[in-house]
Amino acid sequence: MLVKIWTNNFIITGDIDTLRDERLTDYVRENRDFIAVTQVKVSDREGKDLFRTHFLNVNTRQIEIILPAE
């Protein structure tokens, strides 16, 4: 599932590996400490691209907003 994640400092766009028909809310709750994101683009809060990477662990305590990306 392609998602967009807002933290205090960053906007993170990438893929998370959810089960078929799994809700995003359930996925976040099950992965309490970190979410593994692949094919990642990280931008600042103004939208300026900072870097890209194949893998990033995101601390769930830092997530302000997460939603499916379009």
Secondary structure, DSSP 4 states (H G I P E B T S, - for coil): -EEEEE-SSEEEEEE--PPTT--HHHHHHHS-SEEEEEEEEEEETT--EEEEEEEEEEEGGG-SEEEE--
